Structures are given as C-alpha cells and as structure tokens.
Amino acid sequence: MERRTVGVEEELLLLDPATREPAPRAEQALSYARAHTEDGPPDELDHELFQHQIETRTPPVDDIAELRRHVLHGRERAARAAEQSGLVTAATGAAPLRGGDPQTTRDDRYLTMVATYGEVARPGGTCGLHVHVAIGSDEEGVRAIDAITPWLPVLLAMSANSPYFHGRDTGYASWRSQAWTQWPSAGPTDAFGSAEGYREASRRLIASGAAMDPGMLYYDARLSQSYPTVEVRISDVCTDPDETALIAALVRALVDRALAGPPDTPTWRAELLRAARWRAARYGLCDRLLAPETGDPEPARDVVRRLVERVGDHLTANGDRELVDAVVPRTLALGGAARQRAAYERSGSMAEVVDDLVARTNAAWQRVSG
C-alpha cells in the first residue's frame, strides 16, 4: 500500500540567552540562513508574524523516521542562524518570560493583520506545530476533516507545551491554544459536509471580515492553501522531536482511517468541540478528556489508548507502530507542560524553565552532529 506523505511546520522562539526573553531578530537570523543555502533548502526556514519567531518546514515524506531527521535538520539550521545573532532557539508553545512589545515582521500582510485585529493579534506570537497529510482532492480532504475533528482535542492534550506565559503559570497545560482562539477565524468547526460546504463557509467568514483571506482561516484542521494536504493546526510545538514525530504519525493514521470507510465517530456540535478543546488545554493529560465516541469525560490515559488502538492497523501499515508504542508511554508519564513545571520545581526559577527548554530543543540534533 502506498503511504500518504506527511510534512510538518514548527514555529520556534528566538530568545536572548542572557535575559531568556524573546528577541526580535528573526530577519538577521534568516539573512544568515539565506546566505548559507548549502546547509539546507532556501525555504526550509521562514519568518512569522512577529520578529521573535522563526518557522522551520520539512519536505513531504512517507517515512516518519525520515520526517524526524528533517525536523532535526531544520532545528539545527535555525539554531545556527540564531547563534549568528547572539540568540538561542526554543520549542515551546508560548514565551515563558515577557520581553518588550512584540515587533511585527515588516511584511505588508502581517502589518495589515495587526492593524486590523489589534490586540487580538499580539498573542499571535505563540508557537504551534502544523501537520500536513497528503490528500487526493478537496472532497477527500473535507471528508477527512469532518471525521477527525472530535479527535483533535486529544492531540492537543498530547502536545500541550505552554503552561507559562510572561512569567506566570497560567494554570493551563496549553496556554497557546487559549490565546490563539482569540482570532475570530480560529478553533473547531462544525462538519462542512462537502468541499462546496467548506468553500461556502470559508467565503462567508472572509466576507464578514473575520479573516482577510484563506491563509487566515485558522481552523483546527483545514485544507492547505499551498499544498494538496489536510493541515492539522491544533497542536503546540513539541520540545521533544519524538513527540513531533508521534503527533505526525497519529494525524496521518487518523486521515487514513477517515478515508478508508464510512464515518464511525459521531458528529459533534461546535459547542461540545470547544468544551473538549478547553479540557485538553486546561489539563493536558493530567485529568479527563471528553471521549470522542461519546462526549463523556474519561481518564486521558484511556482516551489516548483508544486512539492508538483505533488507528493501530494504519500505524502498522505505515511503519509507525513501534515509534508510537515507544513514545506514548513517555508522553503520558511526563509531557511537555509537565516537564516545564518540573524544571520550575527544581529551582523555583523561570530562568531554569527557559534554559531547560533551550537544552532539550537542541539536544537531539547536537547528538547527531557530534
């Protein structure tokens, strides 16, 4: 069986290693990277809405181990470019410490976004993980989106990696997801039913002013505007690249299952999806999640186990079962948010949280590079 290709985009923070605060110097880092294209594809790194962020992109591949290697290479290239500007990189959903006012990237579209949406745009400097899975058509893509939507909060809980924001414990495992849904076009969606239904809902949202263009349709899962893919955008960026690979493997398997037969999960109203998303963001894997099959609160461990069982045949067919079985127990035991809080408990210092994030973000590619 031919495997669907999958690719990811990771948003990383640029930090001043002395203050541990966000540093708005993405243009300098990217200028260095573009001048050294022999280190990687010229489009592997890109700017984001704010100057304290940098984005990495992998090519589409059909092997998750290869995807992980591309993730590491992107992180290495970003870190080396940042180093030339005296900075370090960190993979976390939100900045643990506050810097100065965020500086918008000097791009006409980004400047218009901030002018149009005001304060809503400023928490947009949070960092997510976007997973792209290949589809054959828009109709196929919408069928997949409608089918996997009830399972997306489970992926958010598994990736939750932003408990601290601007020097405070927010009480959430994923504060990024809460900040992000201030955008009027962001969050969960009702079932679209067809590609035409998707296009009509999107057209009306843009016409309302809630989004400027299709690129601003920040649905938790959407049809990509740039690639023939379903793009799942609900997850925090993961510090551990193994968890990045885990989320990518699960998203692909969910899409595979959705397109292999008729829908077998009830369609949820958006109100319940928001509740499921909120529980996942608030507690991560430390409490109960809303079971996608019933909508009832159940222990997160049980819901994750059923997700893996549900897509098990597709994980096996894709060659991903061994990785998933190895990483899921580690994530359940100590996920991203729990690791950040453990770093704080060791010292009572937010500086330790940031230093730990920087070290863990870059440890894997540093081991590979020797």
C-alpha positions in Angstrom: 0.0 0.0 0.0 1.3 3.4 -0.9 1.8 5.6 2.2 0.5 9.1 2.3 3.2 11.8 2.5 3.4 13.9 5.6 5.2 17.1 6.4 5.4 19.5 9.4 6.0 23.1 10.1 7.4 24.1 13.5 7.3 27.6 15.0 10.3 28.3 17.3 11.0 31.2 19.7 14.2 33.3 19.3 15.5 34.1 22.8 18.3 36.2 24.3 20.4 33.7 26.3 21.2 36.4 28.9 17.7 37.6 29.7 15.9 34.5 28.5 13.3 36.8 26.9 12.0 36.8 23.3 14.4 38.7 21.0 13.0 40.3 17.8 15.9 39.5 15.4 14.4 37.0 13.0 15.5 39.0 9.9 19.1 38.9 10.9 18.9 35.1 11.5 17.1 34.5 8.3 19.6 36.6 6.3 22.4 34.4 7.6 20.5 31.3 6.7 19.7 32.5 3.2 23.4 33.3 2.7 24.3 29.7 3.6 21.8 27.8 1.5 24.3 24.9 1.1 23.3 24.0 4.7 19.7 23.3 3.5 16.9 24.3 1.2 16.4 28.0 1.0 12.7 27.7 2.0 13.4 25.4 5.0 13.3 28.5 7.3 10.9 31.4 7.1 9.7 34.4 9.1 6.5 34.5 11.1 4.1 37.2 12.3 6.5 38.5 14.9 10.2 39.0 14.8 10.9 36.8 17.8 9.7 33.7 15.9 11.2 31.6 13.1 9.5 28.8 11.2 11.0 25.5 10.0 9.5 23.4 7.3 10.1 19.8 6.3 9.6 18.4 2.8 6.8 15.9 2.4 8.0 12.3 3.1 6.3 9.0 3.5 8.6 7.8 6.4 8.2 9.2 9.9 11.8 8.4 10.8 12.9 10.5 7.8 10.5 13.2 8.8 12.1 13.3 12.3 15.5 13.7 10.6 14.2 16.7 8.6 12.8 18.2 11.9 16.2 17.9 13.5 17.9 19.4 10.5 15.5 22.3 10.5 16.1 22.9 14.2 19.9 22.8 13.7 19.7 25.2 10.9 17.5 27.6 12.9 19.8 27.3 15.9 22.9 28.0 13.9 21.3 31.0 12.2 20.1 32.3 15.6 23.6 31.9 17.1 25.0 34.3 14.5 22.7 37.0 16.0 23.6 36.1 19.6 20.4 34.2 20.2 19.2 30.7 21.0 16.1 28.8 19.9 13.3 27.1 22.0 10.4 24.9 21.0 7.6 25.8 23.3 4.0 27.0 22.7 4.4 30.4 24.5 7.2 32.6 25.8 7.8 31.8 29.5 9.2 35.3 30.1 8.0 38.6 28.7 10.2 40.7 26.5 9.4 44.1 25.2 6.4 44.8 23.0 6.3 42.3 20.1 7.7 43.6 16.9 5.7 42.8 13.7 7.6 41.4 10.8 7.9 44.1 8.1 5.6 42.4 5.7 2.5 44.3 4.3 0.2 41.4 5.1 1.4 41.0 8.6 1.3 44.7 9.3 -2.3 44.8 8.0 -3.3 41.9 10.2 -2.0 43.7 13.3 -3.7 47.0 12.3 -7.0 45.2 11.5 -7.2 42.9 14.5 -5.4 44.9 17.1 -4.7 43.4 20.5 -6.1 40.0 19.3 -3.1 39.7 17.0 -0.4 40.3 19.7 -0.7 37.0 21.5 -0.2 35.6 18.0 3.5 35.2 18.8 2.8 31.8 20.2 4.2 28.7 18.5 2.4 25.8 17.0 3.0 22.5 15.2 1.2 22.2 11.8 1.0 18.7 10.3 0.2 18.3 6.6 -1.1 15.0 5.2 -1.5 14.4 1.5 -5.0 14.0 0.0 -6.2 13.3 -3.5 -8.9 16.1 -3.7 -10.7 18.7 -1.7 -13.6 16.4 -1.3 -11.4 13.8 0.2 -9.8 16.4 2.4 -13.1 17.7 3.8 -14.3 14.2 4.4 -11.2 13.6 6.5 -11.5 16.9 8.4 -15.1 16.2 9.3 -14.2 12.7 10.5 -11.1 13.5 12.6 -12.4 16.7 14.3 -13.6 15.0 17.5 -10.2 13.5 17.9 -8.2 16.7 17.6 -8.5 17.8 21.3 -6.7 14.5 22.2 -3.8 15.6 20.0 -3.8 19.0 21.7 -3.6 17.3 25.1 -0.7 15.1 24.0 1.2 18.1 22.6 0.3 20.6 25.4 3.6 22.5 26.0 2.8 26.1 27.2 2.0 26.3 30.9 4.0 29.5 31.4 3.4 32.9 29.8 5.1 36.1 30.6 6.4 34.9 33.9 3.3 33.3 35.2 1.9 29.8 35.5 -1.4 30.2 33.6 -2.9 27.1 35.1 -3.2 25.7 31.7 -1.2 22.9 30.0 -1.6 24.7 26.7 -2.0 28.5 27.1 -1.1 28.9 23.4 -4.3 27.3 22.3 -6.3 29.7 24.5 -4.5 32.7 23.2 -4.8 31.5 19.6 -8.6 31.2 19.7 -9.0 34.9 20.2 -8.6 35.1 16.4 -12.2 35.2 15.1 -11.4 32.5 12.5 -9.6 30.1 14.8 -10.7 26.9 16.6 -13.1 24.0 16.0 -15.6 23.8 13.2 -18.9 22.2 12.6 -19.0 19.5 9.9 -18.7 21.0 6.4 -20.3 18.0 4.6 -18.6 18.7 1.3 -15.9 20.7 -0.4 -18.6 23.1 -1.5 -19.8 23.4 2.1 -16.2 24.1 3.2 -15.7 26.8 0.5 -19.0 28.5 1.2 -18.4 28.6 5.0 -14.9 30.0 4.3 -16.2 32.5 1.8 -18.7 33.9 4.2 -16.2 34.1 7.1 -13.8 36.1 4.9 -16.7 38.3 3.7 -17.5 39.0 7.4 -14.1 40.4 8.0 -13.2 37.6 10.5 -10.4 36.6 8.1 -8.6 38.7 5.4 -8.0 35.8 3.1 -7.9 32.0 3.0 -4.5 32.0 4.7 -6.2 33.4 7.8 -8.7 30.6 8.1 -7.2 29.3 11.3 -9.4 26.2 11.7 -8.0 23.4 13.9 -7.9 21.4 10.7 -8.2 23.0 7.2 -7.4 22.5 3.5 -4.0 23.9 2.9 -3.8 26.8 0.5 -0.3 25.9 -0.6 -0.2 22.1 -0.8 -2.7 19.3 -1.7 -3.0 18.4 2.0 -5.1 18.5 5.1 -3.4 20.7 7.6 -3.9 20.0 11.3 -3.0 23.1 13.3 -4.3 22.3 16.8 -1.0 21.2 18.5 1.5 23.1 20.5 5.0 22.9 19.1 6.7 20.0 20.9 10.1 20.4 22.6 10.9 16.6 22.2 11.2 15.8 18.4 10.0 12.3 19.2 6.7 13.8 20.2 6.6 15.8 17.0 7.0 12.5 15.1 4.3 11.0 17.3 1.7 13.7 16.5 2.6 13.5 12.8 2.2 9.7 12.8 -1.2 9.9 14.6 -2.5 12.6 12.3 -1.7 10.6 9.2 -3.2 7.5 10.7 -6.4 9.4 11.6 -6.7 10.7 8.0 -6.0 7.2 6.7 -8.8 5.7 8.8 -11.2 8.6 7.9 -10.8 7.9 4.2 -10.8 4.1 4.4 -14.5 3.8 5.1 -17.7 5.5 6.3 -17.6 7.8 9.4 -17.6 5.9 12.7 -17.4 8.7 15.2 -20.5 10.8 16.0 -20.5 14.3 14.5 -20.1 16.9 17.3 -21.6 20.4 17.5 -19.0 23.2 17.8 -20.1 24.0 21.4 -19.0 20.5 22.5 -15.9 20.6 20.5 -14.9 23.9 22.2 -15.5 22.2 25.6 -13.3 19.3 24.6 -10.7 21.6 23.4 -10.8 23.6 26.6 -10.4 20.5 28.8 -7.4 19.4 26.7 -5.8 22.8 27.0 -6.6 23.2 30.7 -5.4 19.8 32.0 -3.4 18.2 29.2 -3.1 14.5 30.1 -3.3 15.0 33.8 -7.1 14.7 34.2 -10.0 13.6 32.0 -10.7 14.3 28.3 -14.0 14.2 26.5 -14.2 10.8 24.8 -14.7 11.4 21.0 -17.1 8.4 20.8 -19.5 9.6 23.5 -18.6 13.1 24.6 -18.3 11.8 28.2 -15.3 12.7 30.4 -12.9 9.8 30.7 -9.3 9.4 32.0 -6.9 10.9 29.5 -4.8 7.7 29.5 -7.8 5.6 28.4 -8.8 8.0 25.6 -5.2 8.1 24.3 -5.0 4.3 24.5 -8.2 4.0 22.4 -6.9 6.5 19.9 -3.8 4.3 19.3 -6.0 1.2 19.1 -8.4 2.9 16.7 -5.7 3.7 14.2 -3.5 0.7 15.0 -3.8 -1.0 11.6 -2.9 2.2 9.8 0.1 2.8 12.1 1.3 -0.7 11.4 0.8 -0.3 7.6 2.7 3.0 7.7 5.6 1.5 9.7 4.8 3.8 12.7 3.5 1.4 15.3 6.9 0.9 17.0 7.5 4.6 17.4 4.1 5.3 18.7 4.2 2.4 21.2 7.6 3.8 22.5 6.7 7.5 22.7 3.1 7.4 24.0 4.1 6.0 27.5 6.7 8.7 27.9 4.3 11.4 26.9 1.6 10.1 29.3 4.2 10.0 32.1 5.7 13.4 31.5 4.5 15.5 28.6 5.7 18.9 27.6 3.8 21.0 30.1 4.7 18.7 33.0 8.4 18.9 32.0 8.3 22.7 32.1 6.7 22.6 35.6 9.2 20.1 36.8 12.0 22.4 35.7 10.5 25.2 37.7 10.0 23.0 40.8 13.7 22.1 40.7 14.8 25.7 41.2 11.8 28.0 41.6 13.3 29.9 38.7 11.7 30.8 35.4 15.3 31.1 34.0 15.7 27.4 34.7 12.5 26.7 32.7 13.9 28.6 29.7 17.3 27.0 30.0 15.8 23.5 30.1 13.6 24.3 27.0 16.6 25.5 25.1 18.7 22.5 26.1 16.0 19.9 25.2 15.0 21.7 21.9 18.6 21.4 20.6 19.9 18.2 22.3 18.8 15.7 19.6 20.4 17.5 16.6 23.5 18.2 18.7 23.9 14.5 19.4 23.6 13.7 15.7 26.1 16.4 14.7 28.5 15.3 17.3 
